[in-house]
Amino acid sequence: MKYDYFYGLVTEYFLFYRLPKIFFEKDEFIDVSLEIKVLYSLMLERTNLSSTNGWFDNKGRVYIIFTIDDVKKYIGCSDKKAVNLMNDLEKVYFLIERKRQGLGKPNIIYVKNLIKETVDNSVDKSVEKHFLKCENYSSDMSKAQCSNTNINNTNYINNILSGEGEKSTVDNSLSSEKIKKYFKDKFEYDIIIKKPYIDKKIVDEIIDVIVKTYCSNKETFLISGIEKSKEEVISQFMNINSNHIEYVVECVMKNINSIKNMYQYLLTVIYNAPITIDEYYRNLVANDFNNT
């Protein structure tokens, strides 16, 4: 089969798996094989899907289902090789942890966070517990589906929001510093601000807007002319990742001279980012393609 060349920015049409740069930048991962790195990347993608769909255990940890057959399919290897790769991931490099569910059921797999060490305990438990509620609320709204998952999450999510003696409203008792740290970790702040095309001041403003919104006593916020409840706004923030942050920064830089109310502008762009980002980049690609 013959393939065409790339023209302009058409590479943006592709979907990508994320292979963490840390694998190539830290000495502790130098000896890790490329197959292990690729397999971890595949599981990381599955983890994002599980998180979006609300797949958490009773401690708030995201888990996935990734079978030996999945390894064989994606890596293109034999049963023995697939088993060895999974064992290496867990027992040699400690990148995953498997938990048996019993006969006839696939193992639950926890993919380990390469950035946050367990002893560091970066996110305060009270923050983690609260934002877990927001993530579940958000996933219920999005109706996203996790691959290899057949369980309906609606009742589980509703139970978390309205469950035993706990309010579904946002808990304003959390300190602004804890909230800021939570979102900095979530957005990979230390990594994103080092990118040459990123304005650190704008990233800081984005995080400040999120923290200010969270700590506000207001019950509703105006988004694109529509009143949104505080819970809905906060839950939408849980859909934001580092890619969305870069997108918001780009929007600000392009419109900086016409922005009169920075807080309101950022609040609206952040809230809409998960909805508008794909169309924005598709238009850029199409425009570049037409100009070429």
C-alpha positions as CSV (number, residue, x, y, z in Angstrom):
1,M,0.0,0.0,0.0
2,K,1.2,3.5,-0.9
3,Y,0.6,6.4,1.5
4,D,0.4,10.1,0.7
5,Y,2.6,12.9,2.1
6,F,1.7,15.3,4.9
7,Y,0.6,18.8,3.8
8,G,0.3,21.7,6.2
9,L,-1.1,20.6,9.6
10,V,-3.1,17.5,8.5
11,T,-1.4,15.5,11.2
12,E,-4.0,17.0,13.6
13,Y,-6.5,14.7,12.0
14,F,-4.9,11.7,13.8
15,L,-5.9,10.4,17.2
16,F,-2.9,9.7,19.4
17,Y,-2.0,7.6,22.4
18,R,0.0,9.5,25.0
19,L,3.5,8.2,25.7
20,P,4.8,10.1,28.8
21,K,8.0,12.1,28.2
22,I,9.1,11.1,31.6
23,F,10.0,7.7,30.2
24,F,12.8,9.4,28.1
25,E,13.8,12.1,30.5
26,K,14.4,10.3,33.9
27,D,17.3,7.9,34.5
28,E,15.1,5.4,36.3
29,F,13.2,4.6,33.1
30,I,16.3,4.2,30.8
31,D,16.3,0.4,30.9
32,V,12.5,0.1,30.4
33,S,11.8,-1.6,27.1
34,L,9.8,0.2,24.4
35,E,7.1,-2.5,24.6
36,I,6.6,-1.8,28.3
37,K,6.4,1.9,27.6
38,V,3.9,1.4,24.8
39,L,1.8,-1.0,26.9
40,Y,1.8,1.5,29.7
41,S,0.6,4.2,27.3
42,L,-2.2,2.0,26.1
43,M,-3.3,1.4,29.7
44,L,-3.0,5.1,30.5
45,E,-5.5,5.8,27.7
46,R,-7.8,3.2,29.2
47,T,-7.4,4.8,32.6
48,N,-8.6,8.2,31.2
49,L,-11.7,6.5,29.8
50,S,-12.4,4.7,33.1
51,S,-12.0,8.0,35.0
52,T,-14.4,9.7,32.6
53,N,-16.9,7.0,33.1
54,G,-16.6,7.0,36.9
55,W,-14.8,3.7,37.4
56,F,-13.4,4.2,41.0
57,D,-13.0,1.7,43.8
58,N,-14.1,2.4,47.4
59,K,-10.9,4.4,48.0
60,G,-11.4,6.6,45.0
61,R,-8.7,5.0,42.9
62,V,-9.3,4.6,39.1
63,Y,-9.1,1.1,37.8
64,I,-9.3,-0.5,34.4
65,I,-9.9,-3.9,32.7
66,F,-7.0,-4.8,30.4
67,T,-6.7,-8.5,29.6
68,I,-3.9,-10.7,28.2
69,D,-5.9,-10.8,25.0
70,D,-5.8,-7.0,24.9
71,V,-2.0,-7.2,25.3
72,K,-1.7,-9.7,22.4
73,K,-3.9,-7.6,20.2
74,Y,-2.2,-4.3,20.7
75,I,1.4,-5.5,21.0
76,G,1.1,-8.3,18.5
77,C,2.7,-11.0,20.6
78,S,2.2,-14.6,21.9
79,D,0.4,-15.6,25.1
80,K,3.7,-16.2,26.8
81,K,5.1,-12.8,25.8
82,A,1.9,-11.1,26.9
83,V,2.0,-12.7,30.3
84,N,5.7,-11.8,30.7
85,L,5.0,-8.2,29.8
86,M,2.2,-7.9,32.4
87,N,4.4,-9.5,35.0
88,D,7.2,-7.0,34.2
89,L,4.9,-4.1,34.4
90,E,3.7,-5.1,37.8
91,K,6.6,-6.9,39.5
92,V,9.7,-5.4,37.9
93,Y,8.8,-1.8,37.1
94,F,5.9,-1.4,39.5
95,L,3.9,0.5,36.8
96,I,0.6,-1.3,37.5
97,E,-1.0,-3.3,40.3
98,R,-3.4,-6.2,39.6
99,K,-6.2,-7.4,41.8
100,R,-8.0,-10.7,41.3
101,Q,-11.8,-10.7,41.2
102,G,-12.3,-14.5,41.3
103,L,-12.8,-17.3,38.8
104,G,-14.1,-16.3,35.4
105,K,-13.6,-12.6,36.0
106,P,-10.8,-10.4,34.6
107,N,-8.3,-8.8,36.9
108,I,-8.8,-5.2,38.0
109,I,-5.7,-3.2,37.1
110,Y,-4.5,0.0,38.8
111,V,-2.2,2.1,36.5
112,K,0.3,3.9,38.7
113,N,0.9,7.6,38.5
114,L,4.5,8.2,37.4
115,I,4.5,11.9,38.6
116,K,3.0,11.5,42.0
117,E,4.8,9.3,44.5
118,T,2.7,7.4,47.1
119,V,4.7,8.7,50.0
120,D,4.3,12.3,48.8
121,N,0.5,12.0,49.0
122,S,0.3,15.1,46.9
123,V,-3.4,15.7,47.0
124,D,-4.9,16.1,50.5
125,K,-7.5,13.3,51.1
126,S,-10.3,15.8,51.9
127,V,-9.7,17.4,48.5
128,E,-9.4,14.1,46.7
129,K,-12.7,12.8,48.3
130,H,-14.6,15.9,47.3
131,F,-13.4,16.2,43.8
132,L,-14.1,12.5,43.3
133,K,-17.7,13.5,43.8
134,C,-17.4,16.3,41.2
135,E,-15.8,13.8,38.7
136,N,-18.6,11.4,39.1
137,Y,-21.2,14.1,38.7
138,S,-19.4,15.2,35.5
139,S,-19.2,11.7,34.1
140,D,-22.9,11.2,34.7
141,M,-23.6,14.4,32.7
142,S,-21.3,13.4,29.8
143,K,-22.7,9.9,29.5
144,A,-19.3,8.8,28.4
145,Q,-18.6,5.1,27.9
146,C,-15.5,3.2,29.1
147,S,-14.2,0.4,26.9
148,N,-14.6,-3.1,28.2
149,T,-17.2,-1.8,30.7
150,N,-20.8,-3.0,30.7
151,I,-22.0,-1.7,34.1
152,N,-24.4,1.3,34.3
153,N,-22.9,3.9,36.5
154,T,-26.0,6.2,37.0
155,N,-27.1,4.8,40.3
156,Y,-23.5,4.7,41.7
157,I,-23.0,8.3,40.8
158,N,-26.3,9.4,42.2
159,N,-25.5,7.6,45.5
160,I,-22.2,9.4,45.8
161,L,-23.8,12.8,45.2
162,S,-26.8,12.3,47.6
163,G,-25.4,9.5,49.8
164,E,-25.3,8.9,53.5
165,G,-25.4,12.2,55.3
166,E,-23.4,14.0,52.7
167,K,-24.5,17.1,50.7
168,S,-24.3,17.1,47.0
169,T,-23.4,20.8,47.1
170,V,-19.8,22.0,46.8
171,D,-17.9,22.0,50.0
172,N,-16.5,25.5,50.6
173,S,-14.6,24.4,53.7
174,L,-11.6,23.3,51.6
175,S,-8.8,25.9,51.5
176,S,-7.9,27.7,48.3
177,E,-4.4,26.4,48.6
178,K,-5.5,22.8,48.6
179,I,-7.8,23.4,45.7
180,K,-5.1,25.2,43.7
181,K,-2.6,22.3,44.4
182,Y,-5.2,19.8,43.3
183,F,-5.8,21.5,39.9
184,K,-2.1,22.2,39.4
185,D,-1.4,18.5,39.7
186,K,-4.4,17.7,37.5
187,F,-3.2,20.0,34.7
188,E,0.4,18.9,35.0
189,Y,1.3,22.5,35.8
190,D,5.1,22.1,36.2
191,I,5.3,20.5,32.8
192,I,3.0,22.8,30.8
193,I,4.5,26.1,32.0
194,K,7.9,25.0,30.6
195,K,6.6,24.8,27.0
196,P,8.0,27.7,25.0
197,Y,4.7,28.8,23.5
198,I,2.9,28.8,26.9
199,D,2.5,32.0,28.9
200,K,2.8,31.1,32.6
201,K,0.9,34.2,33.7
202,I,-2.2,33.1,31.7
203,V,-2.0,29.6,33.1
204,D,-1.8,31.1,36.6
205,E,-4.9,33.2,35.8
206,I,-6.8,30.2,34.6
207,I,-6.1,28.3,37.8
208,D,-7.0,31.4,39.9
209,V,-10.3,31.6,38.1
210,I,-11.1,28.0,38.9
211,V,-10.1,28.5,42.5
212,K,-12.1,31.7,42.8
213,T,-15.1,30.1,41.3
214,Y,-14.9,27.2,43.6
215,C,-14.5,29.4,46.7
216,S,-17.3,31.8,45.7
217,N,-20.5,32.0,47.7
218,K,-22.5,32.4,44.5
219,E,-24.9,29.5,43.7
220,T,-25.0,30.2,39.9
221,F,-22.7,31.5,37.3
222,L,-23.4,33.1,33.9
223,I,-21.8,31.0,31.1
224,S,-22.5,32.2,27.5
225,G,-25.6,34.0,28.7
226,I,-27.0,31.0,30.5
227,E,-27.2,30.5,34.3
228,K,-25.3,27.4,35.4
229,S,-25.3,26.0,38.9
230,K,-22.1,26.0,40.9
231,E,-22.0,22.2,41.0
232,E,-22.4,22.0,37.2
233,V,-19.5,24.5,36.7
234,I,-17.2,22.7,39.1
235,S,-18.0,19.4,37.5
236,Q,-17.2,20.7,34.1
237,F,-13.8,21.8,35.4
238,M,-13.1,18.1,36.1
239,N,-13.3,17.5,32.4
240,I,-10.4,19.9,31.8
241,N,-6.9,18.5,31.1
242,S,-3.6,20.0,30.1
243,N,-4.6,20.0,26.4
244,H,-7.6,22.2,27.2
245,I,-5.3,24.5,29.3
246,E,-3.1,25.0,26.2
247,Y,-6.2,25.7,24.1
248,V,-7.5,28.3,26.6
249,V,-4.1,30.0,26.7
250,E,-4.1,30.2,22.9
251,C,-7.6,31.7,22.9
252,V,-6.5,34.4,25.4
253,M,-3.4,35.3,23.5
254,K,-5.5,35.7,20.3
255,N,-8.1,37.9,21.9
256,I,-6.2,39.6,24.7
257,N,-6.7,43.1,23.3
258,S,-10.5,42.7,23.2
259,I,-11.0,41.1,26.6
260,K,-12.8,43.6,29.0
261,N,-13.6,41.2,31.8
262,M,-10.8,38.6,32.1
263,Y,-12.5,36.6,34.9
264,Q,-15.8,36.2,33.0
265,Y,-14.0,35.5,29.7
266,L,-11.8,32.8,31.2
267,L,-14.7,31.3,33.1
268,T,-16.6,30.9,29.9
269,V,-13.7,29.6,27.8
270,I,-12.7,27.1,30.4
271,Y,-16.2,25.8,30.8
272,N,-16.7,25.5,27.1
273,A,-13.2,24.1,26.3
274,P,-14.2,20.4,26.3
275,I,-17.0,21.3,23.9
276,T,-15.2,23.7,21.5
277,I,-11.6,22.5,21.4
278,D,-12.1,19.9,18.6
279,E,-14.0,22.2,16.3
280,Y,-11.4,24.9,16.9
281,Y,-8.5,22.8,15.8
282,R,-10.5,21.3,12.9
283,N,-11.1,24.8,11.6
284,L,-7.4,25.7,12.0
285,V,-6.4,22.6,10.1
286,A,-9.0,23.2,7.4
287,N,-7.9,26.8,7.0
288,D,-4.3,25.9,6.8
289,F,-5.0,23.2,4.3
290,N,-7.0,25.6,2.1
291,N,-4.3,28.2,2.2
292,T,-1.7,25.6,1.3
